[in-house]
């Protein structure tokens, strides 16, 4: 039983960490900086628990009481630290208090909610090891192995099975139930049973699909995305991970401004001499070419529920048969597909704070460039400052121009004051036309303009 508790301790610790990482991505993104802060605090306090657990001041007679109280606290922590509705309340308080930096928010949240729990995980491992050593002084390797095996199972089962198929909210409930189970294995007093039952009821209520749908409009909450659709007066807005990803006006059948621009100038004007191949990386609400039933569309997105949610709750109608949905990572799809496309829309940069870092590199853009057909066009929807008012906007522009030095254009869709650097990010469309270009320029010595024209 002690060995099983060590395994369970490892499982719950990794599972809780992964769930928190997923839930926080809704608010602060999932960049390497955010992940490193969470992991550093998690592992740091866990290490402190290892040290405290070997203190001679903790007698073996007290270990049982410490363990059941610790697992009981972890069951409560799984509710208060990993439940989406409560996390949203915490981050609302951050903004009310004027704390808007994602890095600072992550640090404060982790320090408050990811300190005691990991400390207890480390403490439990050491205390359980001490009890095992009372019976067998040569079991150190087994203890480390079972703790690690529990962590491995927590990592794989949580990310590959539970969050994708049950959802993040029900994964939180499972963590609560496992912690309660560990508590009751150690001690079964009446008041412990009462607290455990109340904790499970609270976790089930807050994390139920019914509660999150009716109070937050959440339709999907899995390993990749938290999706909701908000009904306005004349339009619907599709939110993914807290960000507006697509807009659809039901009466007019139009979408967001940049989608309307692309439909009007690039989709509706496609010649009728043949079937054109169109690739959309980052499907959003499937509004690009929504009414085009002739050309061939491939929408690629990592979120497997997006098509069903869009058809049922966002568009209110099925997609036409000429539109294919592929569940894949954008970069991996480009690497594996042998096809080339006449028009490619890259629409994965939902804002300037949650940018998929691997999809903003020169290497990725070169991969994208290899998939556009001769005389084809690439469009990128970027959220940047149109007046180049921050480092991110300037470096992205440098990266784009390094990969696409010729035949490019940049379109700012909304009005802005180029002399006012207080503007935030706006939709800016970058274009590349895959037309042969020898890079020749005009100089004072050689200017054959009359022949070129």
VOTI-316697 format. One line per 2 residues: for each residue y, x, z of N, C-alpha, C. Coordinates in steps of 0.2 Angstrom, whole numbers. Each point is the difference from the previous one (the first is absolute). Layout:
! VOTI-316697
Y/X/Z/Y/X/Z/Y/X/Z | ... .
! end
This chain:
! VOTI-316697
-6/4/0/6/-4/0/6/4/0 | 0/6/4/6/4/0/1/3/-7 .
-5/2/-4/0/3/-6/3/-5/-5 | -2/-7/1/2/-5/-4/8/-1/1 .
2/0/6/7/0/2/4/5/-4 | -2/6/0/3/6/-3/1/-2/-8 .
-6/-2/-3/1/-2/-7/5/-6/-1 | 0/-5/5/5/-5/-1/7/2/1 .
1/5/5/6/2/1/3/4/-6 | -4/4/-4/2/3/-6/1/-5/-5 .
-4/-5/-1/1/-5/-5/7/-4/1 | 1/-2/6/6/-4/1/6/4/-1 .
0/6/2/6/5/0/2/1/-8 | -5/1/-4/2/1/-7/2/-6/-3 .
-4/-6/1/2/-6/-3/7/-2/2 | 2/0/6/6/-2/2/6/4/-3 .
-1/7/-1/5/4/-3/1/-2/-7 | -6/-1/-4/1/-2/-7/3/-7/-1 .
-1/-5/5/3/-6/-1/7/1/2 | 2/4/5/7/1/1/4/3/-6 .
-3/5/-3/2/3/-6/2/-5/-5 | -5/-5/-1/0/-5/-6/6/-5/2 .
0/-2/6/5/-5/2/7/3/0 | 1/6/2/7/3/0/2/2/-7 .
-4/0/-5/2/2/-7/4/-6/-3 | -1/-6/3/4/-6/-2/8/1/2 .
1/4/5/7/1/3/3/7/-2 | -4/5/0/2/7/-1/-3/4/-5 .
-4/-3/-4/-4/3/-5/-6/4/2 | -3/4/-4/-6/4/1/1/7/-2 .
6/3/0/1/7/-2/-3/5/4 | -1/6/-2/-3/5/4/4/1/7 .
6/-1/0/4/1/6/-1/-5/5 | -1/-7/-2/-1/-5/4/-7/1/3 .
-5/2/-4/-7/0/2/-1/6/5 | 4/6/-1/0/5/4/2/-1/7 .
6/-4/0/2/-2/7/-5/-4/4 | -3/-5/-3/-4/-4/3/-6/4/3 .
-3/4/-5/-6/4/2/2/5/5 | 6/3/0/1/5/5/1/-3/7 .
3/-6/1/0/-3/6/-6/-2/2 | -4/-3/-4/-7/-3/1/-4/6/3 .
-1/6/-4/-4/5/2/3/4/6 | 6/0/1/3/4/5/-1/-3/7 .
0/-7/0/-1/-3/7/-8/-1/1 | -4/0/-6/-7/0/1/-2/7/3 .
3/5/-2/-1/7/3/2/0/7 | 5/-3/2/2/0/7/-5/-4/4 .
-3/-5/-3/-5/-4/4/-6/4/1 | -2/5/-5/-6/4/1/2/5/6 .
6/3/1/1/4/5/0/-3/7 | 3/-6/0/0/-4/7/-7/-2/2 .
-4/-2/-5/-7/-2/2/-4/5/3 | 2/6/0/-5/5/3/3/3/7 .
6/-4/2/3/2/6/-5/-2/6 | -1/5/5/-4/-1/6/2/-5/4 .
6/-2/0/3/-6/4/-3/-6/-2 | -3/-1/-6/-4/-6/-2/-7/1/2 .
-2/-4/5/-7/1/2/-4/-4/-4 | -7/2/0/-4/-4/-4/-1/-8/2 .
1/-1/6/0/-6/3/5/-5/-3 | 6/3/-2/5/-4/-2/0/-1/-8 .
-4/3/-3/0/0/-8/-2/-7/-2 | -4/-3/3/-2/-7/-3/6/-5/0 .
4/0/6/6/-4/0/5/2/-5 | 1/7/-1/5/2/-5/-2/-2/-7 .
-7/0/-1/-2/-1/-7/1/-8/-2 | -2/-4/5/1/-7/-2/7/-3/0 .
4/3/4/7/-1/0/3/3/-7 | -2/5/-2/2/4/-6/-1/-4/-6 .
-7/-3/-1/-2/-4/-5/4/-6/0 | 1/-3/5/3/-7/1/8/1/-3 .
3/6/2/7/1/-2/0/1/-8 | -5/3/-3/-1/1/-7/-1/-6/-3 .
-3/-5/2/-1/-6/-3/7/-4/0 | 4/1/5/6/-3/0/5/3/-5 .
-1/7/0/4/4/-4/-1/-1/-8 | -6/-2/-1/-2/-2/-7/4/-6/-3 .
1/-4/5/4/-6/-2/7/1/0 | 3/4/5/7/1/0/3/5/-5 .
-5/5/-2/2/6/-4/-2/-1/-7 | -4/-5/-2/-3/0/-7/1/-7/-3 .
2/-5/4/1/-7/-3/6/0/-4 | 0/-2/-6/6/0/-4/6/-4/2 .
-1/-6/3/6/-4/3/3/4/5 | -3/3/5/3/4/5/4/6/-3 .
-4/4/-4/3/5/-3/7/-1/-4 | 0/-6/-3/6/-2/-4/6/-1/5 .
-2/-3/6/5/-1/5/3/6/3 | -5/5/1/3/7/2/5/3/-5 .
-2/0/-6/4/3/-5/7/-4/-1 | 0/-7/1/6/-4/0/4/3/6 .
-2/1/6/4/3/5/3/7/-1 | -4/4/-4/2/6/-2/7/-1/-4 .
0/-4/-5/5/-1/-5/6/-3/4 | -1/-5/5/5/-3/4/3/6/4 .
-4/5/3/3/5/3/3/6/-4 | 1/-1/-7/3/4/-4/-5/6/-2 .
-6/0/1/-5/5/-2/-3/-2/-6 | 3/3/-6/-2/-1/-6/-5/5/-4 .
0/6/3/-4/5/-3/-7/-1/1 | -4/0/-6/-7/-1/1/-4/5/4 .
3/7/0/-3/5/3/1/-1/8 | 6/-2/2/1/-1/7/-3/-6/2 .
-1/-6/-4/-3/-6/2/-8/2/1 | -3/4/-4/-7/2/1/-1/4/6 .
5/4/1/-1/5/6/0/-5/7 | 5/-4/0/1/-4/6/-6/-5/1 .
-2/-3/-6/-6/-5/1/-6/4/2 | -1/6/-3/-6/4/2/0/2/7 .
6/2/2/1/3/7/-2/-6/5 | 3/-6/-2/-1/-6/5/-7/-3/0 .
-3/-1/-6/-6/-3/-1/-6/4/-2 | 1/6/-2/-6/5/-1/0/6/4 .
2/-1/6/-1/6/5/-5/-2/5 | 0/-6/4/-4/-1/5/-7/-1/-3 .
-1/-4/-6/-6/-1/-3/-4/6/-1 | 3/4/-4/-4/7/-2/-1/4/6 .
4/0/5/-1/3/6/-6/-2/3 | -1/-7/0/-6/-3/3/-6/2/-4 .
0/0/-6/-6/2/-4/-2/7/1 | 5/5/1/-2/7/2/-3/0/7 .
3/-4/5/-2/0/7/-7/-3/0 | -1/-5/-4/-7/-3/1/-5/4/-3 .
1/4/-5/-5/5/-3/-2/5/5 | 5/3/4/-1/5/5/-4/-3/6 .
2/-6/2/-3/-3/6/-7/-2/-2 | -2/-3/-6/-6/-2/-2/-5/7/0 .
3/5/-3/-3/6/0/-2/3/7 | 4/-1/4/-1/3/7/-6/-4/3 .
0/-7/-1/-6/-4/2/-7/2/-3 | 1/2/-7/-6/2/-3/-3/7/2 .
5/4/2/-2/7/2/-3/0/7 | 1/-6/4/-4/0/6/-7/-1/-1 .
-2/-2/-6/-7/-1/-1/-3/6/-5 | 4/2/-4/-2/5/-4/6/5/-2 .
0/6/2/5/5/0/0/3/-7 | -4/-2/-5/-1/3/-6/2/-5/-6 .
4/-5/2/1/-6/-5/7/1/-3 | 3/5/1/7/1/-3/0/-1/-8 .
-4/3/-3/-1/-2/-7/-1/-7/-2 | -4/-3/3/-2/-7/-1/7/-5/1 .
3/2/6/6/-4/1/5/1/-5 | 2/6/-2/4/1/-6/-2/-3/-6 .
-6/0/-2/-3/-3/-6/1/-8/0 | -2/-3/6/0/-7/0/8/-3/0 .
4/4/3/7/-2/0/3/1/-7 | -2/5/-4/2/1/-7/-3/-5/-4 .
-7/-1/1/-3/-6/-4/3/-6/0 | 2/-2/7/4/-6/1/6/0/-4 .
4/6/0/6/0/-4/-1/-1/-8 | -6/3/-2/-1/0/-7/-2/-7/-2 .
-4/-4/4/-1/-7/-1/6/-4/0 | 5/1/5/6/-3/1/4/1/-7 .
0/6/-2/4/1/-6/-3/-3/-6 | -6/0/-2/-3/-2/-6/0/-8/0 .
-3/-3/6/-1/-7/0/7/-4/0 | 5/3/4/6/-3/0/4/0/-7 .
0/6/-3/3/0/-7/-4/-3/-6 | -6/1/0/-4/-2/-5/-3/-7/0 .
-1/-3/6/-3/-6/0/5/-5/4 | 2/1/6/3/-5/4/7/-2/-3 .
5/5/-1/7/-2/-2/0/-2/-7 | -4/2/-5/0/-3/-6/-3/-7/-1 .
-5/-1/4/-4/-7/-1/2/-5/6 | 0/3/6/2/-5/6/7/0/1 .
4/5/-2/7/0/1/2/4/6 | 6/3/0/3/4/6/0/-4/6 .
2/-7/0/0/-4/6/-6/-1/3 | -6/-1/-3/-6/-1/3/-3/7/2 .
2/5/-3/-2/7/2/3/1/7 | 6/-2/1/3/1/7/-4/-4/5 .
-2/-6/-2/-4/-5/5/-7/4/1 | -3/3/-4/-6/4/1/1/5/5 .
5/4/-1/2/6/4/1/-3/8 | 3/-6/0/1/-3/7/-7/-2/3 .
-4/-3/-4/-7/-2/2/-4/6/2 | 0/5/-4/-4/6/2/3/3/7 .
6/1/1/3/2/6/-2/-4/6 | 0/-7/-1/-2/-4/5/-7/1/2 .
-4/1/-5/-7/1/1/-1/6/4 | 3/5/-2/-1/6/4/2/-1/7 .
5/-4/1/3/-1/7/-6/-4/4 | -3/-5/-3/-5/-4/3/-6/4/1 .
-2/5/-4/-6/4/1/1/4/6 | 6/2/2/1/4/6/1/-4/6 .
3/-6/0/1/-4/6/1/-7/-2 | -3/-5/4/0/-7/-2/2/-4/6 .
5/2/3/3/-4/5/4/-7/-3 | 0/-5/4/3/-6/-3/7/1/-3 .
4/3/4/7/1/-3/0/4/-6 | -4/4/-1/-1/4/-6/-2/-4/-6 .
-5/-4/1/-2/-5/-5/6/-5/-2 | 4/-2/5/6/-4/-2/5/3/-4 .
2/6/2/5/4/-4/-3/2/-7 | -6/2/0/-3/1/-7/0/-6/-4 .
-2/-6/2/0/-6/-4/7/-2/-2 | 5/1/4/7/-2/-1/2/5/-6 .
-2/7/1/2/5/-5/-2/-2/-7 | -7/-2/0/-3/-1/-7/4/-6/-3 .
1/-5/4/3/-7/-2/7/2/-3 | 4/4/4/6/2/-3/0/4/-6 .
-5/4/-1/-1/4/-6/-1/-4/-6 | -5/-5/1/-2/-4/-5/5/-5/-2 .
4/-2/5/6/-5/-2/5/4/-4 | 3/6/2/5/3/-3/-2/3/-7 .
-6/2/0/-3/3/-6/-4/-5/-5 | 0/-6/1/-3/-5/-4/4/-1/-7 .
-4/-1/-5/3/-1/-6/5/-6/0 | -2/-5/4/4/-6/1/7/1/3 .
0/4/5/6/2/4/5/4/-5 | -3/5/-3/4/4/-4/2/-3/-7 .
-3/-5/-2/2/-4/-6/5/-5/2 | 0/-3/5/5/-5/2/6/2/3 .
-1/6/3/6/3/4/4/6/-4 | -4/3/-5/3/5/-4/-2/0/-7 .
-3/-6/-2/-1/-1/-7/-5/6/-3 | -4/3/4/-4/5/-3/-7/-3/-3 .
-1/2/-6/-6/-2/-4/-5/5/0 | 1/6/0/-4/6/0/2/5/5 .
-5/3/4/2/5/4/-6/5/0 | -1/4/-5/-6/4/0/2/8/0 .
-5/4/-2/1/7/0/6/3/-4 | 2/-4/-5/5/3/-5/7/-4/1 .
0/-6/2/6/-4/-1/0/-6/5 | 6/-1/2/2/-7/3/4/-4/-5 .
-3/-5/-2/3/-4/-5/2/-7/2 | 6/-2/-2/3/-7/2/4/-2/-6 .
1/-7/-1/4/-3/-5/5/-5/4 | 6/1/-1/5/-4/3/3/-5/-6 .
0/-6/2/3/-5/-5/7/-1/2 | 4/1/-5/7/-1/0/2/-7/-3 .
6/-1/-1/3/-6/-3/-3/-1/-7 | 1/5/-4/-2/0/-7/-5/5/-2 .
-2/4/4/-4/6/-1/-5/2/5 | -5/4/-2/-4/3/5/0/7/0 .
0/3/6/0/8/1/-7/2/2 | -3/5/-3/-6/3/2/2/6/4 .
-2/0/6/1/6/5/-7/4/1 | 1/7/-1/-6/4/2/2/5/4 .
-3/1/6/2/5/5/7/-1/2 | 2/-6/1/7/-1/2/5/0/-5 .
-1/2/-6/5/1/-5/-1/-5/-6 | 6/-3/-3/-1/-4/-5/-2/3/-6 .
-6/-2/-3/-3/4/-6/1/-4/-6 | 1/-7/0/1/-3/-6/3/-7/2 .
4/-3/-5/4/-6/0/-2/-4/-6 | -1/-7/2/-2/-4/-6/4/-7/1 .
4/-1/-5/4/-7/0/-4/-5/-3 | -3/-5/3/-5/-5/-2/3/-4/-6 .
7/-2/1/2/-4/-5/2/3/-7 | 2/6/0/2/4/-6/-6/5/-2 .
-5/1/4/-5/5/-2/2/7/0 | 6/2/3/2/6/0/-2/4/6 .
1/7/0/-2/4/6/6/4/2 | -1/6/3/6/4/3/4/2/-6 .
6/3/1/5/2/-5/-3/5/-4 | -4/5/2/-2/5/-4/-6/-2/-4 .
-4/-5/2/-6/-3/-3/3/-4/-6 | 5/-4/1/4/-4/-5/2/5/-5 .
3/5/2/3/5/-5/-5/3/-5 | -6/2/3/-5/3/-3/-4/-5/-5 .
0/-6/3/-3/-6/-5/4/-1/-6 | 7/-1/2/4/-2/-6/1/6/-5 .
0/6/2/2/6/-5/-7/3/-2 | -5/0/3/-6/4/-2/-6/-4/-1 .
-1/-6/3/-6/-4/-1/1/-5/-5 | 5/-4/1/2/-5/-5/1/2/-7 .
2/6/0/2/3/-7/-6/4/-3 | -6/0/3/-5/4/-3/-2/-3/-7 .
-1/4/-5/-2/-3/-7/-6/-3/0 | -1/-4/-5/-6/-5/0/-5/3/-5 .
1/7/-2/-5/3/-5/-7/1/2 | 0/1/7/-7/2/3/1/-2/8 .
-6/1/3/0/-1/7/2/6/4 | 5/0/4/2/6/3/-3/0/7 .
-1/6/3/-4/1/6/6/2/5 | 0/-4/6/5/1/5/-4/1/6 .
3/6/4/-3/2/6/5/-1/6 | -2/-4/5/5/0/6/-3/3/6 .
3/5/3/-3/3/6/4/-2/6 | -3/-4/4/3/-3/5/1/-7/-2 .
-5/-5/1/0/-6/-3/6/-5/2 | 2/1/7/5/-5/2/-2/-7/0 .
4/-4/-3/-2/-7/-1/-2/-2/-7 | -2/5/-4/-2/-1/-7/5/-4/-4 .
6/2/1/5/-4/-3/2/4/-7 | -1/6/-1/1/3/-6/-4/-3/-6 .
3/-3/-5/-3/-3/-5/-4/-6/2 | 2/-3/5/-4/-6/2/-1/-5/-5 .
5/-2/-5/-1/-5/-5/-3/3/-6 | -1/7/-1/-3/3/-6/-8/-1/0 .
-2/-4/-4/-7/-2/-1/-3/4/-5 | 3/4/-4/-2/4/-6/-2/7/1 .
4/4/3/-2/7/1/-4/1/6 | -3/6/0/-5/2/5/3/3/6 .
-1/-2/6/3/2/6/-6/3/5 | 2/5/3/-4/3/6/4/1/6 .
-1/-4/5/3/1/7/-4/4/4 | 3/5/3/-4/5/5/3/0/7 .
-4/-2/5/3/0/7/-6/2/4 | 1/3/6/-5/2/5/-2/-6/4 .
5/-6/0/-2/-5/4/-4/-6/-3 | -6/0/2/-5/-5/-4/2/-7/1 .
3/-2/5/2/-7/0/6/-3/-4 | 4/5/-3/6/-1/-2/0/-6/-6 .
-5/0/-4/0/-4/-6/-1/-8/3 | -5/0/5/-2/-7/2/6/-3/4 .
4/5/4/6/-3/4/5/-2/-5 | 1/4/-5/6/-1/-5/-2/-7/-3 .
-6/-1/-3/-1/-6/-4/0/-6/5 | -2/1/6/0/-6/4/6/-2/4 .
4/5/3/5/-1/4/7/2/-3 | 0/5/-5/6/3/-3/2/-4/-6 .
-4/1/-5/1/-3/-7/-2/-7/0 | -5/-2/4/-2/-7/-1/-4/-2/-6 .
-2/5/-4/-4/-1/-6/-4/6/-1 | -6/0/-4/-4/6/-1/3/4/-6 .
-1/6/0/2/5/-5/-4/-2/-7 | 4/1/-5/-3/-1/-7/-6/5/-1 .
-5/-2/-4/-6/4/-2/2/7/-2 | 6/2/-3/1/6/-3/3/5/6 .
-1/-2/6/2/4/6/-6/2/4 | -1/7/1/-5/2/3/2/4/7 .
-3/-1/5/2/3/7/-6/5/2 | 3/6/1/-5/6/2/2/2/7 .
-5/0/4/1/2/7/-1/8/0 | 6/4/1/-1/7/0/6/3/2 .
0/6/2/6/4/1/3/2/-6 | 7/0/-1/3/1/-6/-1/7/-3 .
0/5/4/-2/7/-2/-7/1/-3 | -5/-3/4/-7/0/-2/-1/-4/-6 .
3/-5/-1/-1/-4/-6/3/4/-6 | 5/3/0/3/4/-5/-4/6/-2 .
-3/3/6/-5/5/-1/-6/-2/-4 | -3/-5/1/-6/-2/-2/0/-4/-7 .
5/-4/-1/0/-4/-6/1/5/-6 | -3/-2/-6/1/4/-6/5/-3/-4 .
3/-6/2/4/-4/-5/7/2/1 | 4/-1/-6/7/1/0/3/-7/-1 .
6/-1/2/4/-6/1/7/0/-4 | 1/-5/-3/7/-1/-3/6/-1/4 .
-1/-3/6/5/-1/5/-3/1/7 | 3/4/4/-3/1/7/6/-1/5 .
-1/-4/4/5/-1/6/-3/3/6 | 3/4/3/-2/3/7/5/-3/5 .
-3/-4/4/3/-4/5/-3/0/7 | 0/6/2/-4/1/7/5/3/5 .
7/1/-2/4/3/5/5/-6/3 | -3/-4/5/3/-6/2/7/2/4 .
0/5/3/7/2/3/0/8/1 | 5/2/2/1/8/1/-3/3/6 .
-3/-5/4/-2/2/7/-8/0/0 | -3/-4/-4/-7/0/0/-3/2/-7 .
3/6/-2/-2/2/-7/-7/3/0 | -5/-2/-4/-7/3/0/2/7/-3 .
-1/5/5/2/7/-2/-4/3/-5 | -6/-2/-1/-4/3/-6/2/-2/-6 .
3/-6/-1/2/-3/-6/7/1/-2 | 3/5/3/7/2/-1/1/7/-3 .
-6/3/-1/0/8/-1/0/1/-8 | 2/6/-2/0/1/-7/-7/0/-3 .
-5/2/4/-7/0/-2/-2/-8/-2 | 2/-4/5/-2/-7/-2/4/-3/-6 .
6/2/-1/4/-2/-6/-3/3/-6 | -3/6/0/-3/3/-6/-6/-4/-1 .
-4/-2/5/-6/-5/-1/2/-6/-4 | 6/-3/3/2/-6/-3/2/1/-8 .
4/6/-1/2/1/-7/-6/1/-5 | -6/2/3/-5/1/-5/-3/-7/-2 .
2/-5/4/-4/-7/-2/5/-4/-4 | 6/2/-2/4/-4/-4/-1/2/-8 .
-1/-6/-4/-2/1/-7/6/3/-4 | -1/3/-5/5/2/-5/5/-6/-1 .
7/1/0/5/-5/-1/0/-5/6 | -4/2/5/0/-5/6/5/1/5 .
1/-4/5/5/1/5/-2/-1/7 | 3/5/4/-2/-1/7/7/-2/4 .
-1/-5/5/5/-2/4/-2/1/7 | 5/2/4/-1/1/7/5/-4/4 .
-2/-4/4/5/-4/5/0/4/6 | 6/3/1/1/4/6/6/-3/5 .
-1/1/6/5/-2/5/3/7/2 | 6/1/-3/4/6/1/7/-2/0 .
4/5/2/7/-1/0/3/2/-7 | 3/-5/-3/2/1/-7/6/5/-1 .
3/2/5/6/5/0/-3/7/2 | -7/0/1/-3/7/2/3/2/7 .
1/-5/5/3/1/6/-4/3/5 | -7/1/-1/-4/3/5/-5/5/-3 .
-3/4/4/-4/5/-3/-6/-2/-3 | -3/-6/3/-6/-3/-4/1/-2/-7 .
6/-3/-1/2/-3/-6/1/6/-5 | 3/5/2/1/6/-4/-7/4/-2 .
-4/1/5/-6/3/-1/-5/-4/-5 | 0/-6/1/-4/-4/-4/2/0/-7 .
7/0/-1/3/1/-7/-2/6/-3 | 0/6/4/-2/6/-2/-7/1/-2 .
-4/-4/4/-8/0/-2/-1/-3/-6 | 3/-6/-1/-1/-4/-6/2/4/-6 .
6/3/0/3/4/-6/-4/6/-1 | -4/3/5/-4/5/-1/-6/-1/-4 .
-3/-6/1/-6/-3/-4/2/-3/-6 | 6/-3/0/2/-4/-6/7/3/-2 .
0/5/-4/7/3/-1/4/-3/-6 | -4/-4/-4/3/-2/-6/-1/-8/-1 .
4/-3/-3/-1/-8/-2/-1/-4/6 | 5/1/5/0/-4/6/6/-4/1 .
0/-5/4/6/-3/2/0/-3/7 | 5/-2/3/0/-2/7/5/-6/0 .
-3/-6/3/4/-6/-1/1/-3/8 | 6/0/2/2/-3/6/1/-8/-1 .
-4/-4/3/0/-7/-1/6/-4/3 | 2/2/6/5/-4/4/6/4/0 .
6/-3/1/6/3/0/1/4/7 | 3/6/-1/1/4/5/7/4/-1 .
2/3/5/6/5/0/-2/7/0 | 1/3/-6/-3/7/0/4/5/5 .
6/-2/2/4/4/5/-2/-1/7 | -4/-5/1/-1/-2/7/-8/2/2 .
0/5/4/-7/3/2/-3/-4/6 | 3/-6/1/-3/-4/6/-6/-4/-3 .
-1/0/-6/-5/-5/-3/-7/2/2 | -4/-4/2/-7/1/1/-4/0/-7 .
-7/0/1/-4/0/-6/1/-6/-4 | 0/1/-6/0/-6/-5/-6/1/-5 .
-1/-6/-4/-5/1/-5/3/4/-6 | -3/6/-2/2/4/-5/-6/1/-5 .
1/-2/-6/-6/1/-5/1/6/-4 | -5/4/1/-1/6/-4/-4/-1/-6 .
1/2/-6/-3/-1/-6/-2/7/-4 | -6/0/-3/-2/6/-4/-3/-3/-6 .
3/2/-6/-3/-2/-7/-4/6/-3 | -6/-2/-1/-5/5/-2/1/1/-8 .
5/3/-2/2/2/-7/1/7/-1 | -3/3/-5/1/7/-1/7/3/0 .
1/5/3/6/3/1/0/8/1 | 3/3/-5/0/7/0/4/4/5 .
4/-4/4/5/3/5/6/4/-3 | 1/-1/-7/6/3/-3/6/-3/3 .
6/4/0/6/-2/2/5/2/-5 | 6/-3/1/6/2/-5/4/5/4 .
2/5/-4/4/6/2/6/1/-4 | 5/3/2/6/2/-5/-2/3/-6 .
-6/4/0/-2/4/-5/-4/-4/-5 | -4/-5/2/-5/-4/-4/1/-8/2 .
3/-4/-4/1/-7/2/-2/-4/-7 | -6/-1/-1/-2/-4/-6/0/-7/1 .
5/-3/3/0/-7/2/-1/-4/-6 | 3/1/-6/0/-4/-6/-7/-1/-2 .
-4/5/1/-7/-1/-3/-5/-3/6 | 2/1/6/-4/-3/5/1/-8/0 .
6/-2/-2/2/-7/1/-3/-3/-7 .
! end
